[in-house]
Amino acid sequence: MRQLWHWKGIARPETMGPDLLSLFGRLCGASLARAHARSGDPIALAAYLGGSDRFDRALTEFAQFYADQNERDYEALEAACCSGRSSAERR
């Protein structure tokens, strides 16, 4: 955040159209990925994680849970749209 301290504006996703919001999301994702890619020493991380597959299994479990949650969220959105409580646009 300190690097953004002197910026004069802030992004307002709620005011963006679909194309600009998509671009904004891609830029945020790329920035986050780049920051994470540089966030640690590979040798130190490998030593910390050790030789077992425990971390791999934890990541797999998290990914499966997250995918299931995404499906539940989509079903909830779809139900809200069908009932008229919300609206959405397909791209």
PDB file of N, CA, C and O in Angstrom:
ATOM      1  N   MET A   1       0.817  -1.199   0.000  1.00  0.00           N
ATOM      2  CA  MET A   1       0.000   0.000   0.000  1.00  0.00           C
ATOM      3  C   MET A   1       0.857   1.258   0.000  1.00  0.00           C
ATOM      4  O   MET A   1       0.451   2.274  -0.565  1.00  0.00           O
ATOM      5  N   ARG A   2       2.021   1.214   0.615  1.00  0.00           N
ATOM      6  CA  ARG A   2       2.824   2.430   0.679  1.00  0.00           C
ATOM      7  C   ARG A   2       3.199   2.935  -0.700  1.00  0.00           C
ATOM      8  O   ARG A   2       3.386   4.137  -0.889  1.00  0.00           O
ATOM      9  N   GLN A   3       3.314   2.017  -1.686  1.00  0.00           N
ATOM     10  CA  GLN A   3       3.667   2.432  -3.036  1.00  0.00           C
ATOM     11  C   GLN A   3       2.513   3.181  -3.703  1.00  0.00           C
ATOM     12  O   GLN A   3       2.740   3.953  -4.634  1.00  0.00           O
ATOM     13  N   LEU A   4       1.323   2.970  -3.255  1.00  0.00           N
ATOM     14  CA  LEU A   4       0.158   3.630  -3.843  1.00  0.00           C
ATOM     15  C   LEU A   4      -0.207   4.923  -3.111  1.00  0.00           C
ATOM     16  O   LEU A   4      -1.159   5.605  -3.489  1.00  0.00           O
ATOM     17  N   TRP A   5       0.533   5.249  -2.091  1.00  0.00           N
ATOM     18  CA  TRP A   5       0.203   6.371  -1.217  1.00  0.00           C
ATOM     19  C   TRP A   5      -0.008   7.678  -1.978  1.00  0.00           C
ATOM     20  O   TRP A   5      -0.913   8.440  -1.638  1.00  0.00           O
ATOM     21  N   HIS A   6       0.798   7.955  -2.990  1.00  0.00           N
ATOM     22  CA  HIS A   6       0.745   9.260  -3.657  1.00  0.00           C
ATOM     23  C   HIS A   6      -0.154   9.274  -4.885  1.00  0.00           C
ATOM     24  O   HIS A   6      -0.225  10.291  -5.574  1.00  0.00           O
ATOM     25  N   TRP A   7      -0.827   8.197  -5.173  1.00  0.00           N
ATOM     26  CA  TRP A   7      -1.733   8.192  -6.317  1.00  0.00           C
ATOM     27  C   TRP A   7      -2.897   9.132  -6.044  1.00  0.00           C
ATOM     28  O   TRP A   7      -3.339   9.276  -4.904  1.00  0.00           O
ATOM     29  N   LYS A   8      -3.376   9.754  -7.071  1.00  0.00           N
ATOM     30  CA  LYS A   8      -4.450  10.732  -6.930  1.00  0.00           C
ATOM     31  C   LYS A   8      -5.841  10.125  -7.075  1.00  0.00           C
ATOM     32  O   LYS A   8      -6.835  10.776  -6.751  1.00  0.00           O
ATOM     33  N   GLY A   9      -5.926   8.887  -7.558  1.00  0.00           N
ATOM     34  CA  GLY A   9      -7.232   8.280  -7.777  1.00  0.00           C
ATOM     35  C   GLY A   9      -7.256   6.838  -7.316  1.00  0.00           C
ATOM     36  O   GLY A   9      -6.251   6.286  -6.868  1.00  0.00           O
ATOM     37  N   ILE A  10      -8.413   6.251  -7.435  1.00  0.00           N
ATOM     38  CA  ILE A  10      -8.578   4.854  -7.058  1.00  0.00           C
ATOM     39  C   ILE A  10      -9.542   4.213  -8.052  1.00  0.00           C
ATOM     40  O   ILE A  10     -10.479   4.852  -8.531  1.00  0.00           O
ATOM     41  N   ALA A  11      -9.296   2.946  -8.350  1.00  0.00           N
ATOM     42  CA  ALA A  11     -10.190   2.237  -9.270  1.00  0.00           C
ATOM     43  C   ALA A  11     -11.555   2.055  -8.611  1.00  0.00           C
ATOM     44  O   ALA A  11     -11.651   1.804  -7.410  1.00  0.00           O
ATOM     45  N   ARG A  12     -12.592   2.185  -9.407  1.00  0.00           N
ATOM     46  CA  ARG A  12     -13.960   2.000  -8.909  1.00  0.00           C
ATOM     47  C   ARG A  12     -14.646   0.945  -9.769  1.00  0.00           C
ATOM     48  O   ARG A  12     -15.351   1.279 -10.722  1.00  0.00           O
ATOM     49  N   PRO A  13     -14.438  -0.344  -9.430  1.00  0.00           N
ATOM     50  CA  PRO A  13     -14.999  -1.422 -10.246  1.00  0.00           C
ATOM     51  C   PRO A  13     -16.507  -1.337 -10.422  1.00  0.00           C
ATOM     52  O   PRO A  13     -17.031  -1.772 -11.448  1.00  0.00           O
ATOM     53  N   GLU A  14     -17.206  -0.791  -9.451  1.00  0.00           N
ATOM     54  CA  GLU A  14     -18.669  -0.729  -9.548  1.00  0.00           C
ATOM     55  C   GLU A  14     -19.135   0.203 -10.658  1.00  0.00           C
ATOM     56  O   GLU A  14     -20.302   0.157 -11.048  1.00  0.00           O
ATOM     57  N   THR A  15     -18.249   1.048 -11.173  1.00  0.00           N
ATOM     58  CA  THR A  15     -18.621   1.962 -12.247  1.00  0.00           C
ATOM     59  C   THR A  15     -18.127   1.479 -13.609  1.00  0.00           C
ATOM     60  O   THR A  15     -18.373   2.140 -14.618  1.00  0.00           O
ATOM     61  N   MET A  16     -17.441   0.347 -13.657  1.00  0.00           N
ATOM     62  CA  MET A  16     -16.843  -0.150 -14.896  1.00  0.00           C
ATOM     63  C   MET A  16     -17.823  -1.019 -15.677  1.00  0.00           C
ATOM     64  O   MET A  16     -18.613  -1.769 -15.104  1.00  0.00           O
ATOM     65  N   GLY A  17     -17.751  -0.899 -16.986  1.00  0.00           N
ATOM     66  CA  GLY A  17     -18.501  -1.795 -17.856  1.00  0.00           C
ATOM     67  C   GLY A  17     -17.811  -3.154 -17.911  1.00  0.00           C
ATOM     68  O   GLY A  17     -16.708  -3.306 -17.387  1.00  0.00           O
ATOM     69  N   PRO A  18     -18.440  -4.135 -18.534  1.00  0.00           N
ATOM     70  CA  PRO A  18     -17.884  -5.490 -18.561  1.00  0.00           C
ATOM     71  C   PRO A  18     -16.467  -5.585 -19.132  1.00  0.00           C
ATOM     72  O   PRO A  18     -15.630  -6.295 -18.576  1.00  0.00           O
ATOM     73  N   ASP A  19     -16.188  -4.883 -20.230  1.00  0.00           N
ATOM     74  CA  ASP A  19     -14.865  -4.981 -20.844  1.00  0.00           C
ATOM     75  C   ASP A  19     -13.784  -4.377 -19.956  1.00  0.00           C
ATOM     76  O   ASP A  19     -12.721  -4.969 -19.773  1.00  0.00           O
ATOM     77  N   LEU A  20     -14.057  -3.204 -19.407  1.00  0.00           N
ATOM     78  CA  LEU A  20     -13.082  -2.554 -18.535  1.00  0.00           C
ATOM     79  C   LEU A  20     -12.907  -3.342 -17.237  1.00  0.00           C
ATOM     80  O   LEU A  20     -11.790  -3.456 -16.733  1.00  0.00           O
ATOM     81  N   LEU A  21     -13.988  -3.881 -16.696  1.00  0.00           N
ATOM     82  CA  LEU A  21     -13.900  -4.678 -15.479  1.00  0.00           C
ATOM     83  C   LEU A  21     -13.074  -5.942 -15.727  1.00  0.00           C
ATOM     84  O   LEU A  21     -12.292  -6.347 -14.866  1.00  0.00           O
ATOM     85  N   SER A  22     -13.240  -6.558 -16.881  1.00  0.00           N
ATOM     86  CA  SER A  22     -12.459  -7.737 -17.237  1.00  0.00           C
ATOM     87  C   SER A  22     -10.969  -7.381 -17.322  1.00  0.00           C
ATOM     88  O   SER A  22     -10.128  -8.114 -16.801  1.00  0.00           O
ATOM     89  N   LEU A  23     -10.648  -6.282 -17.963  1.00  0.00           N
ATOM     90  CA  LEU A  23      -9.262  -5.828 -18.058  1.00  0.00           C
ATOM     91  C   LEU A  23      -8.709  -5.530 -16.673  1.00  0.00           C
ATOM     92  O   LEU A  23      -7.587  -5.927 -16.357  1.00  0.00           O
ATOM     93  N   PHE A  24      -9.473  -4.844 -15.851  1.00  0.00           N
ATOM     94  CA  PHE A  24      -9.053  -4.515 -14.489  1.00  0.00           C
ATOM     95  C   PHE A  24      -8.754  -5.795 -13.696  1.00  0.00           C
ATOM     96  O   PHE A  24      -7.748  -5.871 -12.992  1.00  0.00           O
ATOM     97  N   GLY A  25      -9.633  -6.796 -13.815  1.00  0.00           N
ATOM     98  CA  GLY A  25      -9.414  -8.066 -13.125  1.00  0.00           C
ATOM     99  C   GLY A  25      -8.146  -8.756 -13.584  1.00  0.00           C
ATOM    100  O   GLY A  25      -7.393  -9.294 -12.772  1.00  0.00           O
ATOM    101  N   ARG A  26      -7.910  -8.740 -14.907  1.00  0.00           N
ATOM    102  CA  ARG A  26      -6.684  -9.366 -15.431  1.00  0.00           C
ATOM    103  C   ARG A  26      -5.442  -8.641 -14.935  1.00  0.00           C
ATOM    104  O   ARG A  26      -4.451  -9.279 -14.579  1.00  0.00           O
ATOM    105  N   LEU A  27      -5.487  -7.314 -14.908  1.00  0.00           N
ATOM    106  CA  LEU A  27      -4.339  -6.544 -14.420  1.00  0.00           C
ATOM    107  C   LEU A  27      -4.077  -6.803 -12.934  1.00  0.00           C
ATOM    108  O   LEU A  27      -2.928  -6.940 -12.514  1.00  0.00           O
ATOM    109  N   CYS A  28      -5.148  -6.868 -12.148  1.00  0.00           N
ATOM    110  CA  CYS A  28      -4.987  -7.164 -10.719  1.00  0.00           C
ATOM    111  C   CYS A  28      -4.417  -8.559 -10.515  1.00  0.00           C
ATOM    112  O   CYS A  28      -3.519  -8.754  -9.695  1.00  0.00           O
ATOM    113  N   GLY A  29      -4.940  -9.534 -11.263  1.00  0.00           N
ATOM    114  CA  GLY A  29      -4.448 -10.902 -11.154  1.00  0.00           C
ATOM    115  C   GLY A  29      -2.990 -11.012 -11.547  1.00  0.00           C
ATOM    116  O   GLY A  29      -2.215 -11.697 -10.878  1.00  0.00           O
ATOM    117  N   ALA A  30      -2.604 -10.341 -12.633  1.00  0.00           N
ATOM    118  CA  ALA A  30      -1.209 -10.377 -13.078  1.00  0.00           C
ATOM    119  C   ALA A  30      -0.288  -9.736 -12.041  1.00  0.00           C
ATOM    120  O   ALA A  30       0.803 -10.242 -11.778  1.00  0.00           O
ATOM    121  N   SER A  31      -0.727  -8.629 -11.457  1.00  0.00           N
ATOM    122  CA  SER A  31       0.081  -7.966 -10.424  1.00  0.00           C
ATOM    123  C   SER A  31       0.243  -8.852  -9.196  1.00  0.00           C
ATOM    124  O   SER A  31       1.334  -8.955  -8.635  1.00  0.00           O
ATOM    125  N   LEU A  32      -0.835  -9.483  -8.787  1.00  0.00           N
ATOM    126  CA  LEU A  32      -0.784 -10.366  -7.628  1.00  0.00           C
ATOM    127  C   LEU A  32       0.110 -11.575  -7.899  1.00  0.00           C
ATOM    128  O   LEU A  32       0.905 -11.965  -7.044  1.00  0.00           O
ATOM    129  N   ALA A  33      -0.019 -12.166  -9.087  1.00  0.00           N
ATOM    130  CA  ALA A  33       0.812 -13.319  -9.437  1.00  0.00           C
ATOM    131  C   ALA A  33       2.287 -12.936  -9.454  1.00  0.00           C
ATOM    132  O   ALA A  33       3.133 -13.682  -8.961  1.00  0.00           O
ATOM    133  N   ARG A  34       2.588 -11.782 -10.019  1.00  0.00           N
ATOM    134  CA  ARG A  34       3.974 -11.324 -10.069  1.00  0.00           C
ATOM    135  C   ARG A  34       4.528 -11.104  -8.662  1.00  0.00           C
ATOM    136  O   ARG A  34       5.668 -11.470  -8.374  1.00  0.00           O
ATOM    137  N   ALA A  35       3.730 -10.515  -7.804  1.00  0.00           N
ATOM    138  CA  ALA A  35       4.179 -10.270  -6.421  1.00  0.00           C
ATOM    139  C   ALA A  35       4.423 -11.586  -5.692  1.00  0.00           C
ATOM    140  O   ALA A  35       5.410 -11.718  -4.969  1.00  0.00           O
ATOM    141  N   HIS A  36       3.538 -12.556  -5.872  1.00  0.00           N
ATOM    142  CA  HIS A  36       3.705 -13.844  -5.202  1.00  0.00           C
ATOM    143  C   HIS A  36       4.889 -14.613  -5.769  1.00  0.00           C
ATOM    144  O   HIS A  36       5.568 -15.330  -5.035  1.00  0.00           O
ATOM    145  N   ALA A  37       5.141 -14.476  -7.049  1.00  0.00           N
ATOM    146  CA  ALA A  37       6.255 -15.187  -7.672  1.00  0.00           C
ATOM    147  C   ALA A  37       7.594 -14.704  -7.112  1.00  0.00           C
ATOM    148  O   ALA A  37       8.586 -15.430  -7.160  1.00  0.00           O
ATOM    149  N   ARG A  38       7.621 -13.510  -6.596  1.00  0.00           N
ATOM    150  CA  ARG A  38       8.859 -12.938  -6.070  1.00  0.00           C
ATOM    151  C   ARG A  38       8.891 -12.908  -4.546  1.00  0.00           C
ATOM    152  O   ARG A  38       9.763 -12.270  -3.955  1.00  0.00           O
ATOM    153  N   SER A  39       7.961 -13.581  -3.917  1.00  0.00           N
ATOM    154  CA  SER A  39       7.806 -13.408  -2.471  1.00  0.00           C
ATOM    155  C   SER A  39       8.654 -14.332  -1.625  1.00  0.00           C
ATOM    156  O   SER A  39       8.586 -14.253  -0.398  1.00  0.00           O
ATOM    157  N   GLY A  40       9.446 -15.199  -2.219  1.00  0.00           N
ATOM    158  CA  GLY A  40      10.244 -16.073  -1.379  1.00  0.00           C
ATOM    159  C   GLY A  40      11.406 -16.707  -2.107  1.00  0.00           C
ATOM    160  O   GLY A  40      11.443 -16.763  -3.336  1.00  0.00           O
ATOM    161  N   ASP A  41      12.336 -17.174  -1.335  1.00  0.00           N
ATOM    162  CA  ASP A  41      13.507 -17.862  -1.848  1.00  0.00           C
ATOM    163  C   ASP A  41      13.132 -19.315  -2.109  1.00  0.00           C
ATOM    164  O   ASP A  41      12.757 -20.021  -1.172  1.00  0.00           O
ATOM    165  N   PRO A  42      13.221 -19.785  -3.351  1.00  0.00           N
ATOM    166  CA  PRO A  42      12.794 -21.155  -3.677  1.00  0.00           C
ATOM    167  C   PRO A  42      13.484 -22.231  -2.838  1.00  0.00           C
ATOM    168  O   PRO A  42      12.852 -23.218  -2.461  1.00  0.00           O
ATOM    169  N   ILE A  43      14.748 -22.054  -2.550  1.00  0.00           N
ATOM    170  CA  ILE A  43      15.475 -23.051  -1.763  1.00  0.00           C
ATOM    171  C   ILE A  43      14.961 -23.067  -0.328  1.00  0.00           C
ATOM    172  O   ILE A  43      14.776 -24.136   0.255  1.00  0.00           O
ATOM    173  N   ALA A  44      14.730 -21.889   0.239  1.00  0.00           N
ATOM    174  CA  ALA A  44      14.209 -21.819   1.608  1.00  0.00           C
ATOM    175  C   ALA A  44      12.799 -22.401   1.680  1.00  0.00           C
ATOM    176  O   ALA A  44      12.461 -23.102   2.634  1.00  0.00           O
ATOM    177  N   LEU A  45      11.979 -22.110   0.672  1.00  0.00           N
ATOM    178  CA  LEU A  45      10.619 -22.659   0.654  1.00  0.00           C
ATOM    179  C   LEU A  45      10.640 -24.183   0.540  1.00  0.00           C
ATOM    180  O   LEU A  45       9.897 -24.870   1.241  1.00  0.00           O
ATOM    181  N   ALA A  46      11.488 -24.708  -0.336  1.00  0.00           N
ATOM    182  CA  ALA A  46      11.598 -26.161  -0.498  1.00  0.00           C
ATOM    183  C   ALA A  46      12.062 -26.808   0.803  1.00  0.00           C
ATOM    184  O   ALA A  46      11.562 -27.865   1.186  1.00  0.00           O
ATOM    185  N   ALA A  47      13.007 -26.182   1.476  1.00  0.00           N
ATOM    186  CA  ALA A  47      13.493 -26.726   2.749  1.00  0.00           C
ATOM    187  C   ALA A  47      12.394 -26.690   3.805  1.00  0.00           C
ATOM    188  O   ALA A  47      12.263 -27.623   4.597  1.00  0.00           O
ATOM    189  N   TYR A  48      11.617 -25.633   3.820  1.00  0.00           N
ATOM    190  CA  TYR A  48      10.530 -25.502   4.786  1.00  0.00           C
ATOM    191  C   TYR A  48       9.444 -26.552   4.545  1.00  0.00           C
ATOM    192  O   TYR A  48       8.923 -27.144   5.489  1.00  0.00           O
ATOM    193  N   LEU A  49       9.108 -26.776   3.271  1.00  0.00           N
ATOM    194  CA  LEU A  49       8.051 -27.720   2.940  1.00  0.00           C
ATOM    195  C   LEU A  49       8.481 -29.173   3.113  1.00  0.00           C
ATOM    196  O   LEU A  49       7.645 -30.045   3.353  1.00  0.00           O
ATOM    197  N   GLY A  50       9.760 -29.431   2.994  1.00  0.00           N
ATOM    198  CA  GLY A  50      10.250 -30.799   3.182  1.00  0.00           C
ATOM    199  C   GLY A  50       9.964 -31.680   1.979  1.00  0.00           C
ATOM    200  O   GLY A  50       9.544 -31.207   0.923  1.00  0.00           O
ATOM    201  N   GLY A  51      10.201 -32.977   2.164  1.00  0.00           N
ATOM    202  CA  GLY A  51      10.090 -33.905   1.053  1.00  0.00           C
ATOM    203  C   GLY A  51       8.770 -34.657   0.970  1.00  0.00           C
ATOM    204  O   GLY A  51       8.569 -35.447   0.048  1.00  0.00           O
ATOM    205  N   SER A  52       7.868 -34.426   1.917  1.00  0.00           N
ATOM    206  CA  SER A  52       6.598 -35.158   1.895  1.00  0.00           C
ATOM    207  C   SER A  52       5.629 -34.507   0.911  1.00  0.00           C
ATOM    208  O   SER A  52       5.894 -33.434   0.369  1.00  0.00           O
ATOM    209  N   ASP A  53       4.515 -35.176   0.697  1.00  0.00           N
ATOM    210  CA  ASP A  53       3.496 -34.631  -0.195  1.00  0.00           C
ATOM    211  C   ASP A  53       2.369 -33.950   0.584  1.00  0.00           C
ATOM    212  O   ASP A  53       1.297 -33.698   0.033  1.00  0.00           O
ATOM    213  N   ARG A  54       2.605 -33.658   1.838  1.00  0.00           N
ATOM    214  CA  ARG A  54       1.576 -33.058   2.696  1.00  0.00           C
ATOM    215  C   ARG A  54       1.086 -31.717   2.139  1.00  0.00           C
ATOM    216  O   ARG A  54      -0.118 -31.468   2.084  1.00  0.00           O
ATOM    217  N   PHE A  55       2.016 -30.863   1.731  1.00  0.00           N
ATOM    218  CA  PHE A  55       1.635 -29.559   1.189  1.00  0.00           C
ATOM    219  C   PHE A  55       0.874 -29.729  -0.125  1.00  0.00           C
ATOM    220  O   PHE A  55      -0.123 -29.047  -0.363  1.00  0.00           O
ATOM    221  N   ASP A  56       1.347 -30.639  -0.974  1.00  0.00           N
ATOM    222  CA  ASP A  56       0.657 -30.901  -2.245  1.00  0.00           C
ATOM    223  C   ASP A  56      -0.781 -31.345  -1.998  1.00  0.00           C
ATOM    224  O   ASP A  56      -1.706 -30.889  -2.670  1.00  0.00           O
ATOM    225  N   ARG A  57      -0.957 -32.235  -1.034  1.00  0.00           N
ATOM    226  CA  ARG A  57      -2.303 -32.715  -0.728  1.00  0.00           C
ATOM    227  C   ARG A  57      -3.172 -31.597  -0.177  1.00  0.00           C
ATOM    228  O   ARG A  57      -4.359 -31.515  -0.491  1.00  0.00           O
ATOM    229  N   ALA A  58      -2.577 -30.726   0.653  1.00  0.00           N
ATOM    230  CA  ALA A  58      -3.335 -29.598   1.211  1.00  0.00           C
ATOM    231  C   ALA A  58      -3.788 -28.649   0.100  1.00  0.00           C
ATOM    232  O   ALA A  58      -4.922 -28.172   0.113  1.00  0.00           O
ATOM    233  N   LEU A  59      -2.902 -28.379  -0.860  1.00  0.00           N
ATOM    234  CA  LEU A  59      -3.282 -27.515  -1.983  1.00  0.00           C
ATOM    235  C   LEU A  59      -4.390 -28.149  -2.812  1.00  0.00           C
ATOM    236  O   LEU A  59      -5.325 -27.470  -3.236  1.00  0.00           O
ATOM    237  N   THR A  60      -4.281 -29.446  -3.038  1.00  0.00           N
ATOM    238  CA  THR A  60      -5.310 -30.146  -3.805  1.00  0.00           C
ATOM    239  C   THR A  60      -6.652 -30.097  -3.092  1.00  0.00           C
ATOM    240  O   THR A  60      -7.686 -29.862  -3.717  1.00  0.00           O
ATOM    241  N   GLU A  61      -6.634 -30.319  -1.784  1.00  0.00           N
ATOM    242  CA  GLU A  61      -7.869 -30.271  -0.997  1.00  0.00           C
ATOM    243  C   GLU A  61      -8.490 -28.877  -1.043  1.00  0.00           C
ATOM    244  O   GLU A  61      -9.702 -28.731  -1.202  1.00  0.00           O
ATOM    245  N   PHE A  62      -7.645 -27.857  -0.902  1.00  0.00           N
ATOM    246  CA  PHE A  62      -8.139 -26.486  -0.960  1.00  0.00           C
ATOM    247  C   PHE A  62      -8.753 -26.195  -2.329  1.00  0.00           C
ATOM    248  O   PHE A  62      -9.835 -25.616  -2.414  1.00  0.00           O
ATOM    249  N   ALA A  63      -8.058 -26.597  -3.404  1.00  0.00           N
ATOM    250  CA  ALA A  63      -8.551 -26.338  -4.757  1.00  0.00           C
ATOM    251  C   ALA A  63      -9.896 -27.018  -4.990  1.00  0.00           C
ATOM    252  O   ALA A  63     -10.790 -26.439  -5.608  1.00  0.00           O
ATOM    253  N   GLN A  64     -10.039 -28.236  -4.500  1.00  0.00           N
ATOM    254  CA  GLN A  64     -11.314 -28.941  -4.662  1.00  0.00           C
ATOM    255  C   GLN A  64     -12.424 -28.250  -3.871  1.00  0.00           C
ATOM    256  O   GLN A  64     -13.540 -28.093  -4.366  1.00  0.00           O
ATOM    257  N   PHE A  65     -12.114 -27.840  -2.645  1.00  0.00           N
ATOM    258  CA  PHE A  65     -13.102 -27.121  -1.840  1.00  0.00           C
ATOM    259  C   PHE A  65     -13.501 -25.817  -2.520  1.00  0.00           C
ATOM    260  O   PHE A  65     -14.682 -25.476  -2.578  1.00  0.00           O
ATOM    261  N   TYR A  66     -12.511 -25.093  -3.034  1.00  0.00           N
ATOM    262  CA  TYR A  66     -12.772 -23.804  -3.673  1.00  0.00           C
ATOM    263  C   TYR A  66     -13.626 -23.973  -4.923  1.00  0.00           C
ATOM    264  O   TYR A  66     -14.533 -23.179  -5.175  1.00  0.00           O
ATOM    265  N   ALA A  67     -13.334 -25.016  -5.709  1.00  0.00           N
ATOM    266  CA  ALA A  67     -14.135 -25.286  -6.907  1.00  0.00           C
ATOM    267  C   ALA A  67     -15.577 -25.610  -6.514  1.00  0.00           C
ATOM    268  O   ALA A  67     -16.516 -25.141  -7.157  1.00  0.00           O
ATOM    269  N   ASP A  68     -15.752 -26.406  -5.465  1.00  0.00           N
ATOM    270  CA  ASP A  68     -17.103 -26.723  -4.991  1.00  0.00           C
ATOM    271  C   ASP A  68     -17.827 -25.466  -4.524  1.00  0.00           C
ATOM    272  O   ASP A  68     -19.018 -25.294  -4.782  1.00  0.00           O
ATOM    273  N   GLN A  69     -17.095 -24.583  -3.831  1.00  0.00           N
ATOM    274  CA  GLN A  69     -17.691 -23.336  -3.349  1.00  0.00           C
ATOM    275  C   GLN A  69     -18.107 -22.462  -4.529  1.00  0.00           C
ATOM    276  O   GLN A  69     -19.175 -21.851  -4.502  1.00  0.00           O
ATOM    277  N   ASN A  70     -17.273 -22.401  -5.562  1.00  0.00           N
ATOM    278  CA  ASN A  70     -17.634 -21.633  -6.755  1.00  0.00           C
ATOM    279  C   ASN A  70     -18.923 -22.159  -7.367  1.00  0.00           C
ATOM    280  O   ASN A  70     -19.776 -21.376  -7.785  1.00  0.00           O
ATOM    281  N   GLU A  71     -19.072 -23.478  -7.422  1.00  0.00           N
ATOM    282  CA  GLU A  71     -20.292 -24.064  -7.968  1.00  0.00           C
ATOM    283  C   GLU A  71     -21.505 -23.708  -7.108  1.00  0.00           C
ATOM    284  O   GLU A  71     -22.572 -23.391  -7.635  1.00  0.00           O
ATOM    285  N   ARG A  72     -21.340 -23.759  -5.787  1.00  0.00           N
ATOM    286  CA  ARG A  72     -22.455 -23.389  -4.898  1.00  0.00           C
ATOM    287  C   ARG A  72     -22.815 -21.916  -5.071  1.00  0.00           C
ATOM    288  O   ARG A  72     -23.992 -21.558  -5.102  1.00  0.00           O
ATOM    289  N   ASP A  73     -21.803 -21.071  -5.184  1.00  0.00           N
ATOM    290  CA  ASP A  73     -22.054 -19.640  -5.379  1.00  0.00           C
ATOM    291  C   ASP A  73     -22.789 -19.390  -6.697  1.00  0.00           C
ATOM    292  O   ASP A  73     -23.716 -18.581  -6.751  1.00  0.00           O
ATOM    293  N   TYR A  74     -22.372 -20.085  -7.762  1.00  0.00           N
ATOM    294  CA  TYR A  74     -23.028 -19.912  -9.052  1.00  0.00           C
ATOM    295  C   TYR A  74     -24.480 -20.366  -8.977  1.00  0.00           C
ATOM    296  O   TYR A  74     -25.373 -19.704  -9.506  1.00  0.00           O
ATOM    297  N   GLU A  75     -24.711 -21.499  -8.316  1.00  0.00           N
ATOM    298  CA  GLU A  75     -26.088 -21.990  -8.172  1.00  0.00           C
ATOM    299  C   GLU A  75     -26.939 -20.997  -7.396  1.00  0.00           C
ATOM    300  O   GLU A  75     -28.107 -20.786  -7.723  1.00  0.00           O
ATOM    301  N   ALA A  76     -26.352 -20.380  -6.360  1.00  0.00           N
ATOM    302  CA  ALA A  76     -27.089 -19.382  -5.580  1.00  0.00           C
ATOM    303  C   ALA A  76     -27.403 -18.150  -6.432  1.00  0.00           C
ATOM    304  O   ALA A  76     -28.500 -17.597  -6.344  1.00  0.00           O
ATOM    305  N   LEU A  77     -26.447 -17.722  -7.252  1.00  0.00           N
ATOM    306  CA  LEU A  77     -26.681 -16.583  -8.140  1.00  0.00           C
ATOM    307  C   LEU A  77     -27.764 -16.914  -9.156  1.00  0.00           C
ATOM    308  O   LEU A  77     -28.663 -16.113  -9.412  1.00  0.00           O
ATOM    309  N   GLU A  78     -27.664 -18.095  -9.723  1.00  0.00           N
ATOM    310  CA  GLU A  78     -28.657 -18.512 -10.707  1.00  0.00           C
ATOM    311  C   GLU A  78     -30.062 -18.548 -10.091  1.00  0.00           C
ATOM    312  O   GLU A  78     -31.030 -18.110 -10.713  1.00  0.00           O
ATOM    313  N   ALA A  79     -30.161 -19.071  -8.874  1.00  0.00           N
ATOM    314  CA  ALA A  79     -31.454 -19.121  -8.188  1.00  0.00           C
ATOM    315  C   ALA A  79     -31.971 -17.711  -7.912  1.00  0.00           C
ATOM    316  O   ALA A  79     -33.164 -17.446  -8.059  1.00  0.00           O
ATOM    317  N   ALA A  80     -31.078 -16.809  -7.515  1.00  0.00           N
ATOM    318  CA  ALA A  80     -31.483 -15.430  -7.249  1.00  0.00           C
ATOM    319  C   ALA A  80     -31.974 -14.752  -8.525  1.00  0.00           C
ATOM    320  O   ALA A  80     -32.932 -13.980  -8.492  1.00  0.00           O
ATOM    321  N   CYS A  81     -31.330 -15.034  -9.630  1.00  0.00           N
ATOM    322  CA  CYS A  81     -31.753 -14.454 -10.904  1.00  0.00           C
ATOM    323  C   CYS A  81     -33.100 -15.023 -11.333  1.00  0.00           C
ATOM    324  O   CYS A  81     -33.967 -14.290 -11.808  1.00  0.00           O
ATOM    325  N   CYS A  82     -33.270 -16.332 -11.164  1.00  0.00           N
ATOM    326  CA  CYS A  82     -34.538 -16.970 -11.561  1.00  0.00           C
ATOM    327  C   CYS A  82     -35.706 -16.472 -10.721  1.00  0.00           C
ATOM    328  O   CYS A  82     -36.830 -16.378 -11.212  1.00  0.00           O
ATOM    329  N   SER A  83     -35.446 -16.154  -9.461  1.00  0.00           N
ATOM    330  CA  SER A  83     -36.519 -15.686  -8.590  1.00  0.00           C
ATOM    331  C   SER A  83     -36.771 -14.187  -8.700  1.00  0.00           C
ATOM    332  O   SER A  83     -37.744 -13.672  -8.150  1.00  0.00           O
ATOM    333  N   GLY A  84     -35.880 -13.484  -9.421  1.00  0.00           N
ATOM    334  CA  GLY A  84     -36.046 -12.046  -9.583  1.00  0.00           C
ATOM    335  C   GLY A  84     -35.351 -11.225  -8.499  1.00  0.00           C
ATOM    336  O   GLY A  84     -35.425  -9.997  -8.514  1.00  0.00           O
ATOM    337  N   ARG A  85     -34.676 -11.890  -7.558  1.00  0.00           N
ATOM    338  CA  ARG A  85     -33.969 -11.155  -6.499  1.00  0.00           C
ATOM    339  C   ARG A  85     -32.700 -10.467  -6.996  1.00  0.00           C
ATOM    340  O   ARG A  85     -32.183  -9.552  -6.355  1.00  0.00           O
ATOM    341  N   SER A  86     -32.211 -10.921  -8.142  1.00  0.00           N
ATOM    342  CA  SER A  86     -30.979 -10.353  -8.694  1.00  0.00           C
ATOM    343  C   SER A  86     -31.036 -10.473 -10.210  1.00  0.00           C
ATOM    344  O   SER A  86     -31.905 -11.152 -10.757  1.00  0.00           O
ATOM    345  N   SER A  87     -30.109  -9.814 -10.876  1.00  0.00           N
ATOM    346  CA  SER A  87     -30.018  -9.958 -12.321  1.00  0.00           C
ATOM    347  C   SER A  87     -28.550 -10.108 -12.693  1.00  0.00           C
ATOM    348  O   SER A  87     -27.660  -9.632 -11.988  1.00  0.00           O
ATOM    349  N   ALA A  88     -28.323 -10.768 -13.796  1.00  0.00           N
ATOM    350  CA  ALA A  88     -26.957 -10.972 -14.276  1.00  0.00           C
ATOM    351  C   ALA A  88     -26.985 -11.012 -15.794  1.00  0.00           C
ATOM    352  O   ALA A  88     -28.021 -11.269 -16.407  1.00  0.00           O
ATOM    353  N   GLU A  89     -25.850 -10.759 -16.377  1.00  0.00           N
ATOM    354  CA  GLU A  89     -25.716 -10.748 -17.814  1.00  0.00           C
ATOM    355  C   GLU A  89     -24.646 -11.747 -18.214  1.00  0.00           C
ATOM    356  O   GLU A  89     -23.551 -11.730 -17.652  1.00  0.00           O
ATOM    357  N   ARG A  90     -24.937 -12.612 -19.167  1.00  0.00           N
ATOM    358  CA  ARG A  90     -23.935 -13.571 -19.648  1.00  0.00           C
ATOM    359  C   ARG A  90     -23.061 -12.901 -20.696  1.00  0.00           C
ATOM    360  O   ARG A  90     -23.530 -12.091 -21.496  1.00  0.00           O
ATOM    361  N   ARG A  91     -21.795 -13.249 -20.675  1.00  0.00           N
ATOM    362  CA  ARG A  91     -20.842 -12.737 -21.678  1.00  0.00           C
ATOM    363  C   ARG A  91     -20.382 -13.827 -22.564  1.00  0.00           C
ATOM    364  O   ARG A  91     -19.580 -13.592 -23.467  1.00  0.00           O
TER     365      ARG A  91
END
